[in-house]
C-alpha cells in the first residue's frame, strides 16, 4: 500500500477486511449446517428455519435499496419475472441443493466445489452469451477441476458411494448460482444491486417456507433447541451479514480484488471443519485445495474477452 494517499490506503484496508470477513462468514454456513445435522433434522426443515429468520432482514434490505427509486408498483412484468427467476435459481434452488449435498460430503469438499463458481460463470457466458474464452482461462479451469477431482477421489475412498450423490448436489448448487450470476448483471442496472438482492432473496425465503409447508407436517417444525439457535446464527452471521460485507467490499476495492480476497473462504472452511467437525486433513486435501485456489486465482488474472 506504499505510495497510496492516506484516504485511499484506508479505503483499501477496509475493503480487504470486509472481503475477508465476508468470505470467512460465508464459509461458516457449511460448518453450522453439518453441526445441525447431528441433531437429526432434515434439509427441508433446516433450510426453512434459516430462511424464516433471514426473511425480515432481506425484506428490510429490499426496502433500503429501493429508497429514492421507483416504487414496486411501477415494476414491469419482466422485472417481476426476473426477480422471481433469480430468486429461484440463485438463492432457493442453490441453497436447497447445497444443504442437501452437505448431508453426504465434508464441509471442505463442499466449499471447494462452490468456489468453482467463476469457472461455471465463464462456461455459461460462453454457451449462453457467446463470450470468448481465453486459452489461459481453459488451463485455469483445468487446474481447478483437477484439484476437485483429487479431493473428491480421496473422499470417495473414505466415505463411499454417497459422496457421489452429495458432490452432484453441491455441483448442481454451484451451477444454479452461476446461472443467477450470469443473468443478474442484466437486471442490476434496472433494479439496483441492493434492491435486487433483497427482493430475490426474499422470494427464496418464501419458497423455502412454502416448500416446508407442502412437504412436511407442522409437527416437523419441532426440532432440538440447538437447531433453532444454529439456524438463527446461520441466517444472521453466515447469510445476511456477509452479503452486506461483500457488497461494501466491492464498493471500495472492486469485484476482482474482492473475489481474490475471497480465497480465504475455502481455507477457513477446511480449518473450521478440522477443528469443529473433526474432518480429515491430509496431503490430498492440501494439494487439491492449492490447485482449486490456484486455478481460480489464475482465472481472475486473465483480462476478460469481449
TORDO-229115 format. One line per field, with one value per residue (C-alpha): x, y, z; residue in three letters. Coordinates in steps of 0.001 Angstrom, whole numbers. Example, Ala and Ser with C-alpha at 12.3 -4.5 7.8 and 13.67 -1.06 7.14 Angstrom:
// residues 2
xx	c(12300,13670)
yy	c(-4500,-1060)
zz	c(7800,7140)
aa	c(ALA,SER)
***
This chain:
// residues 306
xx	c(0,3058,2517,-1228,-2803,-3929,-7616,-7063,-4931,-7606,-10262,-8158,-7562,-11246,-12255,-9843,-11006,-14660,-13963,-12031,-14669,-17465,-15647,-14978,-18550,-19997,-17752,-19170,-22501,-21306,-19978,-23263,-25289,-23127,-23474,-27267,-27493,-26112,-29457,-31482,-33017,-33528,-32602,-36169,-36722,-33240,-33344,-36861,-35568,-32615,-34805,-37533,-35008,-33399,-36644,-37188,-33573,-33687,-37110,-35548,-32631,-35060,-36763,-33441,-32134,-35358,-35128,-35061,-36007,-39286,-41872,-42512,-45896,-44095,-42194,-42795,-43809,-40290,-38844,-41051,-40254,-36541,-36753,-38719,-36401,-33219,-34584,-35492,-32164,-29673,-30946,-33721,-32524,-28821,-29311,-31529,-29218,-26251,-27970,-28968,-25444,-23900,-25622,-23144,-19888,-17479,-17637,-14191,-15248,-18497,-16693,-14116,-16855,-18809,-15598,-15748,-18419,-16131,-15393,-19091,-19930,-17280,-18649,-22247,-21231,-19602,-22562,-25406,-23965,-21214,-18423,-14959,-12771,-9036,-6736,-5284,-8786,-9158,-5923,-7060,-10328,-8480,-6243,-9233,-11169,-8096,-7969,-11636,-11020,-8210,-10264,-13364,-11450,-9920,-13284,-14926,-12459,-13129,-16892,-18288,-20830,-22962,-20194,-21142,-24711,-23514,-20996,-23616,-25999,-23341,-22181,-25784,-25992,-22920,-24355,-27677,-25924,-23765,-26966,-28018,-24688,-24819,-28317,-28355,-25939,-28608,-31130,-28990,-28932,-32757,-33448,-30238,-27912,-29130,-32779,-32361,-30525,-33166,-36096,-34607,-33567,-36985,-38529,-36191,-37070,-40783,-40173,-38262,-41050,-43749,-41672,-41655,-45421,-46056,-43636,-43694,-46375,-46275,-45101,-41792,-41021,-40494,-36741,-33974,-33265,-29668,-31070,-33063,-30080,-27761,-30279,-30518,-26729,-26667,-29259,-27530,-23794,-23424,-26105,-27207,-24087,-21617,-23880,-23574,-19849,-19092,-21234,-19379,-16057,-16937,-17883,-14425,-11995,-13933,-15271,-11960,-9968,-12928,-13093,-9353,-9554,-12434,-9924,-9570,-13082,-12241,-9189,-11370,-13893,-11189,-9710,-13113,-14022,-10900,-11283,-15067,-16200,-13153,-12884,-9657,-6686,-4015,-1823,-4603,-6801,-3901,-2844,-6444,-7098,-3952,-4963,-8533,-7450,-4567,-6845,-9432,-6705,-5301,-8803,-9285,-5977,-6927,-8263,-11925,-12568,-15096)
yy	c(0,2229,5313,5460,8557,8028,8050,5578,3352,3304,2512,-374,-1790,-1516,-3156,-6043,-6571,-6586,-9012,-11395,-11193,-11852,-14862,-16397,-15725,-17328,-20329,-20843,-21824,-25318,-25876,-24781,-26998,-30029,-29345,-29057,-32374,-34068,-33341,-35402,-32549,-32888,-30449,-29202,-28274,-26860,-24531,-23431,-22213,-20446,-18594,-17877,-15997,-14329,-13112,-9955,-8868,-9257,-7597,-4649,-4702,-4563,-1538,159,-467,929,4330,7060,4609,3989,2195,-1518,-715,636,-2606,-4047,-7683,-8554,-7069,-9256,-12304,-11507,-11148,-14401,-16315,-15045,-15684,-19241,-20021,-18029,-18420,-21015,-23822,-23199,-23139,-26205,-28308,-27185,-28111,-31485,-32171,-31398,-34498,-36614,-34671,-32882,-29136,-28899,-30539,-28537,-25204,-26114,-27129,-23922,-22000,-23244,-20590,-18353,-21261,-22069,-18416,-18393,-21576,-20351,-16978,-18842,-21159,-18688,-15304,-16254,-14726,-15691,-17846,-17152,-20234,-19325,-19479,-23026,-24034,-22285,-24224,-27488,-26873,-26126,-29210,-31379,-30168,-31066,-34498,-35184,-34215,-35985,-39185,-39202,-38632,-41302,-43896,-42882,-42317,-44496,-44004,-41414,-38929,-39120,-38045,-35290,-33981,-33942,-31978,-29423,-29064,-28510,-25845,-24096,-24298,-22842,-19911,-19388,-19006,-16319,-14508,-14603,-13164,-10856,-8469,-7724,-6787,-4842,-1677,-1545,-2528,-1795,-4316,-3915,-3940,-6932,-8911,-8099,-8918,-12083,-13435,-12633,-14686,-17549,-17316,-17580,-20532,-22406,-21789,-22884,-25958,-26976,-26442,-28597,-31428,-31681,-31657,-28702,-31082,-31387,-27808,-29120,-29654,-29776,-26362,-26240,-26472,-23268,-21368,-22697,-21655,-18160,-17919,-19178,-16628,-13653,-14345,-16596,-15225,-11617,-10063,-11472,-10346,-6781,-7147,-8345,-5591,-2943,-4524,-4401,-746,19,-2249,-3642,-7079,-8580,-7855,-8851,-12203,-12764,-11953,-14411,-17225,-17245,-18743,-22342,-22245,-21073,-23850,-26511,-25171,-24979,-28433,-29937,-28137,-28167,-31229,-33483,-33715,-35160,-33073,-34711,-34221,-34973,-32220,-29769,-30409,-30318,-27048,-25443,-26490,-25179,-21847,-21533,-22145,-19628,-17076,-17512,-17171,-13826,-12548,-13024,-9955,-10581,-11251,-9074)
zz	c(0,-246,-2366,-1745,-243,3390,2399,-445,1785,4487,1875,561,4056,4916,1643,2100,5676,4614,1759,4026,6762,4264,2812,6228,7397,4257,4857,8334,6790,5900,9418,11017,8682,9470,13212,12864,11022,14140,15814,13319,11307,7527,4765,4123,7765,8278,5300,6288,9642,8071,5572,8131,10245,7217,5597,7717,7184,3404,3203,5045,2608,-330,1238,1955,-1556,-3038,-1354,-3970,-6718,-8495,-6292,-6744,-8265,-11339,-11952,-15409,-15800,-16979,-13761,-11553,-13672,-13377,-9596,-9279,-11613,-9999,-6521,-7506,-9165,-7140,-3605,-3303,-5566,-4980,-1203,-1054,-3230,-1128,2154,696,-548,2840,4207,2224,1741,4033,4501,2875,-392,-444,-124,-2779,-5213,-4612,-5229,-8829,-9470,-11573,-13897,-14275,-14939,-17667,-19259,-19124,-20563,-23449,-24018,-23474,-24390,-26824,-24740,-25967,-23733,-23500,-23676,-20274,-18834,-20153,-18412,-15224,-15236,-15885,-12869,-10628,-11698,-11240,-7646,-7137,-8675,-6181,-3118,-4454,-5205,-1746,-60,-2226,-951,2657,2682,-105,-2881,-1032,-1775,-5470,-4701,-2384,-4898,-7659,-5450,-4479,-8079,-9151,-6444,-7827,-11343,-10212,-8543,-11629,-13686,-11223,-11608,-15415,-15666,-12646,-14349,-16936,-14233,-11737,-13828,-13842,-10244,-8319,-6653,-3052,-4042,-6354,-3682,-1096,-3366,-4888,-1509,-41,-2862,-1995,1696,898,-1431,1280,3801,1330,429,4099,4440,1346,2135,5919,8632,11018,13723,11837,12903,16431,16437,19006,20530,19175,15620,16157,17546,14842,12173,13654,13660,10062,8939,10569,10677,7621,5294,5804,7334,4765,1899,3186,3868,337,-1189,812,-142,-3849,-3460,-2019,-3875,-6866,-7727,-8930,-5764,-3606,-5421,-4981,-1273,-1034,-1492,2285,2370,1429,3688,6586,5903,5896,9146,10863,9534,11074,14418,14899,12937,13149,9355,7934,6847,4715,1673,-838,564,721,-2895,-4140,-2333,-3737,-7264,-6926,-5460,-7920,-10880,-9716,-8947,-12451,-13881,-12155,-13530,-17174,-18905,-19833,-23520,-25342)
aa	c(UNK,UNK,UNK,UNK,UNK,UNK,UNK,UNK,UNK,UNK,UNK,UNK,UNK,UNK,UNK,UNK,UNK,UNK,UNK,UNK,UNK,UNK,UNK,UNK,UNK,UNK,UNK,UNK,UNK,UNK,UNK,UNK,UNK,UNK,UNK,UNK,UNK,UNK,UNK,UNK,UNK,UNK,UNK,UNK,UNK,UNK,UNK,UNK,UNK,UNK,UNK,UNK,UNK,UNK,UNK,UNK,UNK,UNK,UNK,UNK,UNK,UNK,UNK,UNK,UNK,UNK,UNK,UNK,UNK,UNK,UNK,UNK,UNK,UNK,UNK,UNK,UNK,UNK,UNK,UNK,UNK,UNK,UNK,UNK,UNK,UNK,UNK,UNK,UNK,UNK,UNK,UNK,UNK,UNK,UNK,UNK,UNK,UNK,UNK,UNK,UNK,UNK,UNK,UNK,UNK,UNK,UNK,UNK,UNK,UNK,UNK,UNK,UNK,UNK,UNK,UNK,UNK,UNK,UNK,UNK,UNK,UNK,UNK,UNK,UNK,UNK,UNK,UNK,UNK,UNK,UNK,UNK,UNK,UNK,UNK,UNK,UNK,UNK,UNK,UNK,UNK,UNK,UNK,UNK,UNK,UNK,UNK,UNK,UNK,UNK,UNK,UNK,UNK,UNK,UNK,UNK,UNK,UNK,UNK,UNK,UNK,UNK,UNK,UNK,UNK,UNK,UNK,UNK,UNK,UNK,UNK,UNK,UNK,UNK,UNK,UNK,UNK,UNK,UNK,UNK,UNK,UNK,UNK,UNK,UNK,UNK,UNK,UNK,UNK,UNK,UNK,UNK,UNK,UNK,UNK,UNK,UNK,UNK,UNK,UNK,UNK,UNK,UNK,UNK,UNK,UNK,UNK,UNK,UNK,UNK,UNK,UNK,UNK,UNK,UNK,UNK,UNK,UNK,UNK,UNK,UNK,UNK,UNK,UNK,UNK,UNK,UNK,UNK,UNK,UNK,UNK,UNK,UNK,UNK,UNK,UNK,UNK,UNK,UNK,UNK,UNK,UNK,UNK,UNK,UNK,UNK,UNK,UNK,UNK,UNK,UNK,UNK,UNK,UNK,UNK,UNK,UNK,UNK,UNK,UNK,UNK,UNK,UNK,UNK,UNK,UNK,UNK,UNK,UNK,UNK,UNK,UNK,UNK,UNK,UNK,UNK,UNK,UNK,UNK,UNK,UNK,UNK,UNK,UNK,UNK,UNK,UNK,UNK,UNK,UNK,UNK,UNK,UNK,UNK,UNK,UNK,UNK,UNK,UNK,UNK,UNK,UNK,UNK,UNK,UNK,UNK)
***
